[in-house]
């Protein structure tokens, strides 16, 4: 299979997946807003295909092609990248599901379509990796993509709400050591947006649990969550902290420990906050982005340390 065939399959699949939502076998004809649904389907298909073509031209075209092949990267980056894949798929599933619900698709059916779109979108990125000589199709990434999408859809089917939200936070790390700063710039980029999105050393992923939703008769504030987080530090390579730079100079920084970090922190579910009986749209928007609210956090790491953070991003 070549890339041209891939684009054709992708477009055909997106059209058919959206088309299922209009099939009267799956839902009553009067339950959907047909003009909105057509717009949602066309918009998602266009974004899906267009972004993949753009990604191919902007990123993969700069690297040599190869035959489709697998690549085992399960142990890389202390699995922070895998958790990131799951978060992206979860967010994508929720975003897509919300569009289908806006078009009148029933909640459970919308969750199913949203999860399908989330998995499919991430899958195409993996297929592009599979045609690149630099990487390959990662089964571990696919497992993470599927898990993130199913975490969203499973809760919609079980509870009709997201009692356990998958969230993300990030902070910029200032690398004082010139050698490490140069390596970080090469790996993660130098600008603030690049560092937020790419620097595994500054990223934390959270499962934020709304306690009141599991104890409906309790007096626990409905907006109060407890979040469990995971991150890592000391990552200057996929597996080890030694490398050879573009000038052929070997750098050995295996003196820097690659440490896993685990966090416990309160969190706020902005979707549960009302002002004068209304839920502000800005709160709904911020909650939909799935960012962890800055709060105190207790850390334990595999370096054997306990740390208390007054405010943690």
C-alpha angles and dihedrals in degrees: 000000000000129000094261089058089048092056091050092050091046095052092045092049095048092050092049095045091053090042091062089067090063094049110112090212089073101043142001114282093232094055097075134068098228100198090050092047092051089050092048092049094046092044095050093045091050094047091045097052096034095051092048092052090047091048091050092052097041098043119008096041088066092063131063118269125233141177114286108280142162125250126198108215097150095127099044125119093000086286093288088126091053092053087049090055090052092049092050091050092047092050091045092050092051093046093049093044090052091055091051091049090050086057091054101260110149115259100252093043090048090051090053093050091044092053090048092052091046093052093043094050093050091043093061090055088054090050090052087052088052091060093048121093089212095060138004143211107300118210089191091057090049091051089052092047091051093045093053093050093046092049087063098041094042093057092048090054095043102040109004089237142063104259091163112045123195108224140178136211133176140182132190117252118213107218105209095184108085093215092052093043090055091048092047091051089052094047103035107018129249104254124087095245091050092049093049092051100036112025106099090188091066101039127099127183121203141198102209113198122202102217097193091059089062092046105040095174096047127103093236109133108259092226096053118104133176113218130201113201139195130197142139141219138199094050113150097146139017094263110357140020099242127092146157114239129219091272093056094254115144117224120196113192098154086128086082111087118229100225130189116217129205124192141194117197142154115248139188125237099212092191089068096055118099130188115200089345095308134102108230113236092227090059090051090050095048092045090050091057087061099225120160112245111241106256140142113290137194113218132199119180138186089252084076095251132136115204133178116212116200091205121006128191 
